[in-house]
Amino acid sequence: MNADDRDRLIDRAVEGLNHGDLVVLPTETLYGVFAAARNESLAALCALTENDESTSSGYTLHLPDLGVIEDELALPTPVARRLVSRLMPGPARVLLEQPQKNLDAITRKLSLPSGFFGEGGTLAIRIPDHPVTRQILRKAGVAAVARRLGAASWTVGDDPGTTVEYIADNPHPAPACVIDDGTTLHRVGSTTVRIGLDGRFDVASYGAISQEEVIGMLERKVLFVCTGNTCRSPMAALIARSILEKQESHGITTIVESAGIATEDGHVASSDAVEVMRERGLDLSGHQSRMLSAEMIDRAEVVYTMTHMHAQRAMSVAPNAVHKIFPLSEHEVVDDPIGQSADVYRKTADQLEQMIEKRLKEIAV
């Protein structure tokens, strides 16, 4: 499909949603039959998918991004905020417990039918990670809902909706538009995750994301980088751990690591770094250096470097991760204390502590 054909299909899908018609759109999990969240469109969608038990209890809002309703959402706990930010966009259907006043505010903002959310106090939301469908939802400017293609009465076979090949000839009522993007990425439905106002959550159904992966989203990895990974970055990692140990986790686990841009694996920390950390009640004696790799950067949520030069080198190692690589301070560097006095190491440790305390506050959920 060339760009012009794609743009015409996108415009046709947007027009269909705005006119209250049904359209078939791809997501990364399954194709969906989409409709605007209006009474007449919802009735048509229900009639077409009346045997779809997986979505019989209410509707799932499909939005282009969370910003559409972010101001109206109640996310009072760090766990809720973190899971929502990690799960969407993505192959997840998120059920958020919400106070009635928030559901009423969302109903008004999106011009949803009265009683759209029922009496359960729950908002079901999905932000598909498919660029074409998100573009359509954004351009349409209307709240949309969807049900899996395989539940439509005009599909044949047992396929849940991994391709559009199972749409019968001459379907009735015919969709206003079908966008064929081949077989879906995951070939399985989205995972449903239920999140309460108190931060408790459970994986209500299994799909593209496993329960272990959802739990893993509550783990944050921070990586500190210097040159040789024998003084500055291991000191930074140890100081960061000591700060975090004194803070309440709120259900979020932070793992701190360090590495160097020009080193070899297995070197011990410098003796002065070990001594200065010992004075602070911290043990650096078991440290062994590690050479920075793209895999380390990929696993990290954020990477802090001692200088801008280190940041540039880290970006060259992992060009796709430039968005999460930062100097520990934008305004000052952490100079290498190697070969200098213990007092210089102490000043370096004090400098690191001030910078790290500020950075950890910035990334706190």
N, C-alpha and C positions, 0 to 999 in steps of 0.2 A: 504494500500500500504506500503510494507516494504522499508527500506532505499535503498536496491539494486535496486528494481524496480523503485523507484523514480529517482535514479541517472541515470538509463538507459534511462528513459523518458526525463530527462533534457538533456542528451547528444543528444538524437534523435531530440529534439526541436532545440538545438543549431545548429546541422548539417543541419536541414531543413532551418533555417533562412540563414545560410551561403551559402546554395545552391540555394537560391532564391525561396524556396517553401513557401507555406502558412502553418501556424501552429495555433492551437487553444489553448489559454492559459487563466488561471483564473486571475481575479483581485478581489479586494474587492467589486467592484460594479457589473460589468457584465463580462462575458467571452468575449474575443475579438479574432478576426481573425487577426493574426499578420503577417507582411511581412517586409523584409528588405527594407530600403528606397533606392531602385534602380529602374530604369525605368521599367524593365521587371516585377519585383515583384509588383510594384505599379499598373501597368496595370492589372495584374492578380487580385489584390485586388479590384480595381475599377470595373472590370467586374463582380466579385462575389457579390459586394454590390452596384450595380449601383442605386438602389432605396433608398439608405440610405441618406435621406435628412439631417439628423442631422450632417453629416460630409461631405457633398457634396462640401463645400467651402474650399478646401485645406486639408492638412494632419496634424495630431497631432503626434509629436515626442514622443515616449515612451522610456525613459531612466532609467537606474538602479539607478542613483543618479544625483544630480545637478552638482556635481564636474566635470562631463564629459564636460560641456560647461560653467562652472561658470566664467572662465576668459574672455570669449567672450561676456558675457551678459552685457547690460547696465541697471543698476538699480540705477538711480541717486537720488531717494527719499527714506526716511525712511519707508514710507508706502509701497512702492513697495518691498523693501528689506524684511520687516517684513512679508508681505502677502506671498511672495514667500517661505520664510523659514517655515511659518506655514502651508501652503497648500500642500507642497510637502516634502516627499511622503504623499499621501492621496487620497481621493476620489474626486479629483478636476482636471479639465482641465483648464489650465491657458493660457490665451491669452495675451502675452506681446508685447506691442508696442516697436519696436526696430529701431534704425537708420540703414540705409541700409548697412553701413560698418560693423556693428555687425552681421547682417544676412549673409553677404558675408563671414565673418570670420568663422561663424558656418558652413556654407555650405562647406568651404574648409576643416575644421577640421574633419567633419563627412563624407566627401566624398559624399555629397548629389548631386542629379541631378541638373543641371543648372535650375534656375527658380523654385526651389522647394517651396520657400516661396511666390511666386507670387509677386504682386505689392502692397500688402496692408501694408507692413512694420510691419507685425505681426508674432510672433513666437508662435505657439500652442504647448504646452508641457504637458506631463503627466508623473508622476513618481508613478506608482502603488504601493500600500502598500501591496504587496503580496510577501512573501519571495521567493517562487519558481520562479515566473515570473521575479523578479528582478535578481535572480541568473542566469536565462537563458539569460536575456538581457546583464548582465555583462560578462558572458562567451562567448557569441556570438561575442561581440566586434564590432557589426555593429549597425548603427542607425536603429531603427525599427518604424513602424507605425502600427496602429490597428484601426479596426472598430468593432462595437458591433456585437456579434455573431448573434443576431436576424435579422440583415440586410442581412445575407448571403443567397444566393438563394437556398442553400441546407438545410435550416432549415424549419421546419414545425410548424404551430401554431403561436400564437401571442406573445409568450414569448420573451422579448427583449434580453435574454441571461443570465438568472439567473442560468441555468444548461446546460449541454451538451446533455440532454435527447432529445432535440428537433432537433438534427441533423438527417437528413433523412438517411435511409439505402443506402449504396453505393453512397455517395455524389460524385459529379463530378464538378470540379476537386477535387480529394480527398486531404484533408490536410495531410501533411507529418507526423503530430503528433497531438494528442488530449490529453491534460492533464486534467483529471477529478478530481476536488477537491470538488465535491458536490455542493450544493447550495451556491451562493455567499453570503458574509456577509451582504451587504446592500440591495441586491435585487432590486436595482434601479441604473440608470446611474450616472455618475459623474456630479458634478456641474461645470458649466463653469463660470470662473471669468476673466473679462477683466481688465487689468491694463495698464494705460497710462504712458508715460514717465514723465508726470507732477505729478504722484501719484494718480490721480483720478482713481476710479475703479467702476465697476458695476457688479452685479451678473447677467450674461446674460441668464442663464438657471438654473432651479432648479433641484436638484437631491439629493445626499446623504448628502450634507451640505446646511443648510438653509442660507438665507441672514443674519439673525440675528447672526448666528454662524460666518459668515465671518467678520461681523462688530466687533464681540467680539474678534476676533484675533488681533485687534488693541489695545486691553486693556492688559496691563502688570500688574501682581500682584507680589509685593515684600513682603516677610514676615520676620520680625525680631523676634528672639527667645532668651529668657534668662531663668532664673529659676522661679521667682515668678510673672513676668510680671507686676511689680509695679514700676520699676525704669528704668533699662537699656534698655530693648526692647521698652517700650512705649516712652522713650526719643529718641531712635534711629528712631522710626517711625515718630515722630513729626519733628525731625531735617530733615529727608529725605523729608518729604512733603514740608518743607520750602525751601529746596534747589530746589526741582522740580518746585515749584511755580515761581521761578525766571528764569527758563529755558523755551525756546520755545519748545512746545510739538511736532511739526512737524506731527501732526495727530495721535500721539501715546499717549494714556492715561495710566498713571501709578497709580495704587492703592496700598497704603502702609498699612500693618497691622502688629500686633504684638501678641505674645502669650508666655506662659511659660510652662516649662516641669514639674513643680511641684507646682501647684497652684490650686485655685478654681475659678470658674467664679464669677465676681462681686466685687472683691476687688478694692478699689480706689488706685490711684498712691500715692507713699510716699510724704509726705508734702515737703521734701527737693527737690524732683524731680520737683514737681509742682512749687516751688519757683524759682528754677534755670531756668526752662523753661520760667517762667513769665519774668525773667530778660532779656531773649532773645526775648521777645515779642511774645512768643508762649504759648498757653493755653492747659495745660494738666489736668485741673481740672475735666473734664468730663470723664476721662478714667476709664474703668472697666476691670479688668483682665480677661483673657481667658486661659483655659487649652488647650495646643497644641493637635491637633487631626490629624489623617491621612487625613481627608477631607480638612483641612486647607492647609496641605502640597501639596495635590493633586491640589488644585486650584491655588497655587502659581507657578510663573515661576521660581523664585529663592528664596532660604531660607538662610538668614544670621544669624549666631549664635554668641554669645558673646565669647564663648570658644570652644575648640575642644571637650570637654566633652559634651557640649550642642549639637554639631553637631552629635556626636555618639548617643546621646539619640534620637535626631530627626530622625536619620536613622533607629533606632530600631522601631520607631512609624510607619514609612513608608519605608520599605526596598526596594520597587521598585522605590523610588525617590532619591536614594543616589546621582544620577548624578546632582541634583540641590540643594544640601545642602552643605553650606560652612561656615567655621568660617569667621567672618567679616574681620579678618586679619589672615594670615597664620603665622605671626611672633610674634604677641603679643596678649594678652588676654585683655578683658575689665572686670576688677575686679568688684565685687559687692560692690557698695558704701553704701548699706543699713546699717544704724546705725552709719555712720560716718558724718563728718562735711559737711557743705554746700560747703566749698572749695573743698572737694573731689568730690562732685557732679559736681562742675564747671569743674574740670579737666576731669571728665568722659565725660561730654558733649563736651568739646573741642576734646577729643580723638575720640569720636563717629563721630563728624563732619568731621574730617580728613579722617577717614576710609570710611565713607559713601560717601563722595565726590568722592573718588577713585573708589569705587564699582559701583556707578551710572554711571560713565564714561565707565566702562567696559561693562555694559549691554546696553548702549545706542545703538540704531540701526544705 
